[in-house]
Amino acid sequence: MDRRTFLSAGLVSAAATRKKYRAAVIGHTGHGDYGHGLDLAWQPFDFIEVVAVADPDEDGLARALARTGAKRGYRNYREMLRKEKPDLVSVGPRWLDQRVEMVTAAAEAGCHVYLEKPFARDLVDADRMVEAVERHGVRLQVAHQMCRNPNTLLCREMLRQGEIGALQEVRARGKEDRRAGGEDIAVDGCHQMVVLRMLLGDPKWVFAHVTHDGREIGREHIKEASEPIGPIAGNQIAALFAFDGGVHAYFGSKANDLTDPKRFGYYFYGSAGVIYMPNGVETQPYILRSPAWMPDERRRWEKIEAPRDAGRWVKAEGRGLANARMVGDLLEAIEHGRDPVCNARDGRWSTEMIVSIYESQRTAGRVSFPLKERRHPLSRL
């Protein structure tokens, strides 16, 4: 496999464009802030001018103006959209209590959107945002940076090329920090739902078990997360998703006394070996070419080395580079009339896979996609 050729063909440089864009930023200091660097997501592109920032917090707005170099600041994002008429807008707050209103306002203003994750509190909100962006004909990209990470793309190609043989099963684990269980899957597990779909296709059904300290969850276990992202429950989640071809993917997150950041990732088990891919934009994947799925004297874990993707905006580093890849894909989607790599429907799928876990727990059975009931299952527990 010519991996360098693969990546070069798959990542067309957004910097090749000469079209000029006007961008704006929506944030809310102390109330979801600017997400994971979404206020600075436009900076690597010299053909994008950041014209304005909106933040109702006066001090936060002043700091955002200094960071972004924007010419004007607004306390009200609707006023900013009306007066500035930007082509692009980043919706930064990671809290979800204003998400639908912000996305809808941007879509109504004709702005293409770069959106912080997670996508939505429930499927009612998710449906409203999908409808808004599609009705107004704008593109929306959710900031799941793993979707354009060279390591992810290379691992996907290796799976397609059969480098570990026929895929047998997939196992993914959450970050399992203090938020293990319900909050873990809502905040960070959404990344993994997106990647699983990207690599395996749409899931067919899910069967899940949600507990708190080993006991079945009840209404007494339902609570709001540490930030307003919707209801959560349980400190242990075990979920099995079924995909085409008899492939199954397991997701787990459990409160425990010892964890490690490298556990937050994926194992792809094939008939001829294993690929391990951590969930992180700068972390190292590995391959074990052994049908025994364990190393021995002859077969060891080998690093998977993806070449650095090219493009004028590659001057960015770390999180900035991860965002630049996603913005570059959004610009290509706008200019070529295609969907971004993680569009509004992809965002809705991540929400649907998360809430389906609670629906399976509520009904004590297998749940098929798409879900007919769009309200959150915990509201009916």
C-alpha positions in Angstrom: 0.0 0.0 0.0 1.3 3.5 -0.9 0.3 5.2 2.2 1.7 8.6 1.3 -0.2 8.6 -2.0 -3.4 7.6 -0.2 -3.2 10.5 2.3 -2.2 13.0 -0.4 -5.2 12.0 -2.5 -7.6 12.0 0.4 -6.6 15.4 1.9 -6.9 18.1 -0.8 -5.3 21.3 0.5 -7.9 23.9 1.4 -5.3 26.5 1.0 -5.3 26.1 -2.8 -8.5 28.2 -2.9 -8.3 31.9 -3.6 -11.8 32.8 -2.5 -11.9 35.2 0.4 -14.1 34.5 3.4 -15.4 36.6 6.2 -15.7 34.7 9.5 -17.2 35.4 12.9 -17.0 33.7 16.3 -19.7 33.0 18.8 -18.6 32.2 22.4 -19.9 32.7 26.0 -17.2 33.1 28.6 -18.1 31.2 31.8 -20.9 29.4 30.0 -19.3 26.9 27.7 -16.6 29.4 26.6 -15.1 28.8 23.1 -14.8 25.0 23.2 -11.6 23.4 22.1 -10.0 26.3 20.4 -12.9 27.2 18.0 -12.3 30.9 18.4 -8.9 30.4 16.8 -10.0 27.9 14.1 -9.9 30.4 11.3 -6.4 31.8 12.0 -4.3 29.3 10.0 -6.0 30.5 6.7 -4.8 33.8 5.3 -7.8 34.0 3.0 -10.2 34.1 6.0 -10.7 37.4 7.8 -12.2 37.2 11.3 -14.5 40.2 11.3 -16.3 39.9 14.7 -16.7 38.0 18.0 -19.9 37.8 20.1 -19.7 37.1 23.8 -22.2 38.4 26.4 -19.4 38.6 29.0 -17.7 41.9 28.8 -14.2 40.8 30.0 -14.4 37.6 28.0 -15.3 39.5 24.9 -12.3 41.8 25.4 -10.0 38.8 25.7 -11.5 37.1 22.7 -11.0 40.2 20.6 -7.3 40.3 21.5 -6.9 36.5 20.8 -8.6 36.5 17.5 -7.7 39.9 16.1 -11.3 40.5 15.2 -12.2 44.1 14.4 -15.5 44.3 16.2 -17.1 42.8 19.3 -20.8 42.2 20.1 -22.6 41.2 23.3 -25.4 39.7 21.2 -24.6 37.1 18.6 -27.9 37.7 16.7 -26.9 41.4 16.3 -23.5 40.3 15.1 -24.9 38.0 12.5 -27.4 40.6 11.3 -24.8 43.4 10.9 -21.7 41.6 9.8 -23.3 39.0 7.5 -20.3 36.6 7.7 -19.8 33.7 5.4 -18.5 31.4 8.2 -19.2 31.2 11.9 -17.7 29.1 14.6 -20.1 28.2 17.4 -17.8 27.6 20.3 -19.7 27.0 23.6 -19.5 23.4 24.6 -22.6 23.7 26.8 -25.7 22.7 25.0 -28.4 24.9 26.5 -28.0 27.5 23.8 -26.9 25.2 21.0 -30.1 25.0 18.9 -30.7 28.7 19.0 -27.1 29.5 18.0 -27.0 27.0 15.1 -30.5 28.0 13.9 -29.6 31.7 13.9 -26.4 31.1 12.0 -28.2 29.0 9.4 -30.9 31.6 9.0 -28.2 34.2 8.4 -26.8 32.0 5.6 -23.6 31.2 7.5 -21.7 27.9 7.2 -20.9 26.6 10.7 -18.0 25.0 12.5 -19.5 23.6 15.6 -18.1 22.4 19.0 -19.1 18.9 20.2 -21.2 17.3 21.6 -23.9 17.8 19.0 -27.1 17.8 21.0 -28.8 17.0 24.3 -31.4 14.7 22.7 -32.8 13.8 19.3 -35.5 16.5 19.4 -32.7 19.2 19.4 -30.6 17.2 16.9 -33.6 17.0 14.5 -34.2 20.8 14.8 -30.6 21.6 13.9 -30.4 19.2 10.9 -33.7 20.7 9.6 -32.3 24.3 10.0 -29.1 23.8 8.2 -30.7 21.7 5.4 -33.6 24.2 4.9 -31.2 27.1 4.6 -28.7 25.2 2.4 -25.6 25.8 4.6 -22.8 23.4 5.5 -22.1 22.4 9.1 -19.0 20.7 10.4 -18.9 19.2 13.9 -15.5 19.5 15.5 -14.7 15.8 15.8 -11.1 16.2 14.7 -10.4 12.5 14.6 -12.4 12.4 11.3 -9.6 14.2 9.4 -6.7 12.9 11.5 -4.1 11.2 9.2 -3.8 8.3 11.7 -7.6 7.6 11.5 -7.6 7.8 7.8 -4.6 5.5 7.5 -6.1 2.9 9.9 -9.4 3.0 8.0 -7.5 2.3 4.8 -5.5 -0.5 6.4 -8.8 -2.1 7.6 -10.2 -1.8 4.1 -7.1 -3.4 2.6 -7.3 -6.3 4.9 -4.0 -5.8 6.7 -5.3 -7.6 9.8 -7.5 -10.0 7.8 -11.2 -10.2 8.1 -12.5 -7.9 10.9 -13.8 -10.0 13.8 -14.8 -7.4 16.4 -14.1 -3.9 17.7 -13.7 -2.7 21.3 -13.7 0.9 22.4 -13.3 2.4 25.9 -14.2 5.8 27.2 -11.8 8.1 29.0 -13.1 6.7 32.3 -12.0 9.7 34.4 -14.2 11.2 37.2 -17.0 11.4 34.6 -16.9 7.6 33.9 -20.2 6.2 32.7 -23.0 8.5 31.6 -21.0 11.8 31.5 -18.1 10.1 29.8 -20.1 8.9 26.9 -21.9 12.2 26.5 -18.8 14.4 26.5 -16.0 12.2 25.1 -17.8 9.0 23.9 -19.4 11.1 21.2 -16.0 11.1 19.5 -16.0 7.3 19.5 -19.5 7.0 18.2 -18.5 9.2 15.2 -15.3 7.2 14.5 -17.1 3.9 14.8 -19.6 5.0 12.2 -16.9 6.4 10.0 -15.0 3.2 9.9 -17.8 0.6 10.1 -20.9 2.3 8.6 -24.3 2.9 10.2 -25.1 0.6 13.1 -28.2 -1.6 12.9 -29.0 -2.1 16.5 -27.7 -1.8 20.1 -28.0 -3.8 23.2 -26.8 -2.1 26.4 -26.6 -2.3 30.2 -26.3 0.8 32.3 -25.7 0.5 36.1 -24.6 2.6 39.1 -22.2 0.9 41.5 -23.4 -2.4 40.0 -27.1 -1.8 40.4 -29.7 -1.2 37.7 -30.2 2.5 37.2 -33.5 4.1 38.3 -35.0 7.6 38.4 -32.9 8.3 41.5 -29.8 8.0 39.4 -30.7 10.6 36.7 -28.9 13.8 37.1 -27.5 16.7 35.1 -23.8 16.4 34.1 -21.2 18.8 35.5 -22.0 21.0 32.5 -25.4 21.4 30.8 -25.2 18.7 28.1 -28.5 16.9 29.0 -29.5 14.2 31.5 -27.1 11.4 32.3 -27.2 8.3 34.6 -25.0 5.5 35.7 -21.2 5.1 36.4 -20.9 2.0 34.2 -22.0 1.5 30.6 -21.6 -1.6 28.5 -23.0 -1.4 24.9 -22.8 -3.7 21.9 -23.5 -2.2 18.5 -24.2 -4.3 15.4 -23.0 -3.3 11.9 -23.2 -4.8 8.5 -21.3 -8.0 7.7 -21.8 -9.4 11.2 -19.3 -7.0 12.8 -19.9 -5.9 16.3 -18.4 -3.0 18.3 -18.4 -2.8 22.1 -18.2 0.4 24.0 -17.4 0.4 27.7 -16.9 3.0 30.4 -16.7 2.2 34.1 -15.8 4.2 37.3 -12.6 2.6 38.6 -9.6 3.4 40.8 -7.0 3.2 38.1 -7.0 4.4 34.4 -4.7 5.6 31.7 -5.2 8.0 28.8 -4.1 5.3 26.4 -7.1 3.2 27.3 -9.3 5.9 25.7 -9.3 4.4 22.2 -10.2 1.4 19.9 -9.0 -2.1 19.3 -9.8 -3.6 15.9 -9.4 -7.4 16.0 -9.0 -9.2 12.7 -8.4 -12.8 11.7 -4.7 -11.9 11.1 -3.9 -9.3 13.7 -4.9 -6.3 15.8 -4.9 -2.5 15.2 -4.9 -0.3 18.3 -5.9 3.4 17.7 -6.0 5.8 20.6 -8.6 8.5 20.6 -6.4 11.6 20.3 -5.2 13.9 17.5 -1.5 13.4 18.4 -1.4 9.9 19.7 0.3 6.8 18.2 -1.5 3.9 16.7 0.0 0.4 16.5 -0.5 -2.9 14.7 0.1 -6.4 15.9 0.4 -8.9 13.0 -0.6 -12.0 14.9 -3.8 -14.1 14.7 -3.2 -15.0 18.3 -3.9 -11.3 19.2 -0.9 -11.2 21.6 2.8 -10.5 21.1 5.4 -13.2 21.3 9.1 -13.7 20.4 8.5 -13.2 16.7 5.6 -10.8 16.5 5.6 -7.5 18.3 3.5 -4.3 18.3 4.7 -2.0 15.5 4.1 1.7 15.2 1.7 2.8 12.4 3.3 5.9 10.9 1.1 8.2 8.9 2.8 10.9 6.9 2.1 14.5 7.9 -0.6 15.9 5.6 0.4 18.8 3.3 -1.2 22.2 2.8 -0.4 25.8 3.5 -2.4 25.8 6.7 -0.2 23.1 8.1 1.8 25.8 9.9 -0.7 25.2 12.7 0.3 22.7 15.5 -1.5 20.5 18.0 -5.2 21.4 18.5 -4.8 24.3 16.0 -3.8 21.8 13.3 -6.6 19.4 14.2 -9.1 22.2 13.8 -7.5 23.5 10.6 -7.9 20.1 9.0 -11.7 20.2 9.8 -12.0 23.8 8.6 -10.2 22.9 5.4 -12.6 20.0 4.8 -15.6 22.4 5.5 -14.2 24.9 2.9 -13.8 22.1 0.3 -17.4 21.0 1.1 -18.7 24.5 0.5 -16.8 25.0 -2.7 -17.5 21.5 -4.2 -21.1 21.1 -3.1 -20.6 18.1 -0.9 -21.2 17.2 2.7 -18.4 17.9 5.2 -16.7 14.8 6.7 -18.7 15.3 10.0 -21.9 17.0 9.0 -25.1 17.7 10.9 -26.5 14.2 10.1 -23.3 12.6 11.4 -23.6 14.7 14.6 -27.2 13.5 15.0 -26.0 9.9 14.6 -23.6 10.4 17.5 -26.5 11.6 19.7 -28.7 8.8 18.5 -26.1 6.1 19.4 -25.6 7.6 22.8 -29.3 7.9 23.7 -30.0 4.5 22.3 -27.9 3.0 25.1 -30.4 4.4 27.6 -33.3 3.2 25.5 -31.9 -0.3 25.5 -31.5 -0.1 29.3 -35.0 1.3 29.7 -36.6 -1.5 27.6 -34.2 -4.3 28.7 -33.8 -5.3 25.0 -32.2 -4.8 21.7 -33.0 -1.4 20.1 -33.0 -0.8 16.3 -32.0 2.3 14.4 -33.4 4.9 13.8 -35.1 5.4 17.1 -38.8 6.2 16.7 -39.1 8.1 19.9 -37.1 11.3 19.7 -37.4 12.4 23.4 -34.6 11.4 25.7 -35.1 7.9 27.1 -34.2 9.0 30.6 -37.3 11.3 30.6 -39.3 8.1 30.3 -37.4 5.8 32.7 
